Amino acid sequence: MQLVITGKIKPYTRMTQRGKFVEPQAQAYLASQERIRLQMINQVWDYERPIIKRGVPIRFHAVIMGYGHNCDVSNLMKALEDAAQGILFHNDCWVDDLHGVRSDFKAEPKIILLVEKI
């Protein structure tokens, strides 16, 4: 399955229970998660969710465009995994093959996400 996530996303941000409500970085991350989830749901709306059932190993590959070297690829991947949980797969603990490739720094921000069963 291939999905295209458009627009800038907020990389993974650590937060406490209280921080969700008072920290601007945490609130920006949660808002970004909601935008990613809505894009994913709109692209897979005719499938039963989660698409990949519990207990199935998953390959998760992202081509990240329009992001310079101002954030970690690993934190962008974690943000995508978190958003996909419950929509594309039951739990991100089943992701066994994870790749993130940053390319085309001058492109409009978007992520091409490939998710498949192994």
N, C-alpha and C positions, 0 to 999 in steps of 0.2 A: 504494500500500500504506500502511496506517495501523497504527502500533504505539503502545502505551501503556506507557511506562516509569514504574513507580511507585517511590516512596521517594526520599529525598534522594540526589543523586549528587555526587561530588567533582569540581569544575571541573578543567580541564587543569592539570597541574603539571609544570614543567620538572624533569628529573632527569638525573643522570649515570649511567654504567654502575654505578658503586659505590653511588650514591645509592639505586638500586632496592632495595638490601638493608639500608641503614642509616638512611635518612631517613624519619621517620614520615609526612611529607606525601606522599612518593613511594609508600610502602607503602599509604597510605589511597587514593591515586588508583588504584593497580593493583587493589586489592580492589574499588573502585567499578566499574572497567572490567569486571571479571569478573561482577559482579552485573548490569550492563547487558547484557553479551553473553548471559548465561543467559536473561534476559527476552526478548531478541530471538530467540534460538534457539527458545525455547518457543512464541513466537508465529508463527514461520515454519517450524516443524519439518517440515511436509509438502512444502516446496518444495526444489528443488535449490539448494545454496548455492555461490557467491554468486548471488543471484537476478538481479541486473542484471549482465550480462556485461561483460567488458573492452571498453573503447573506446566505451561508450555514455554520453553526457552525462546527468547526474543533477540533479534538483531535490530539495533537502533542506530541509524546512521543519519547524520545531519550535515548538509553543506550550508555553511553560514556565510552569507554575503552582505557586504555593506558595513561590517564591523571592523574597525581598525584594531590596533593592539592596545586598546584601552580597557579591556576586560579579559578575564580568563575564559578560554573555550570550555573548560571543565565546568565553570559556573553557569554558562549558557546551556550546556547539555543537561545539567542538573535541573535547571528551570524548565526545560522541555520535558524531561522525565516526570517531574512533579505534576506538570499540567496534563500530561497524557494519562496519568494514573486514573483508572476508572472509566476512561473513554476508549483508549486504544488497547489497554491491557489492565488486568485486575490490580496488579501490584508491581512496582518497579524492581522488586527483589528478583523478578524473573528475567531481567535484562542481563543476558550473558555475553553479548557482543555489542560494544559501545564505541562508536567512532564519531568524532567531530572534526570537520575540515573547514578551516577559514579560508575564503578565497574572494577575489574580486572586491577589493576594499572600496572602490568608487561607485559600486552599484547601490541602488536603493536597498535599504535594509530588508532582507527577507531570509527565510530559512526554508530549505527544501528538506523535508524529513521523510526518510524511508524506514518503514517498520515492517518486519516480516518474521514469521515463525522460522526457527532454525530446524 
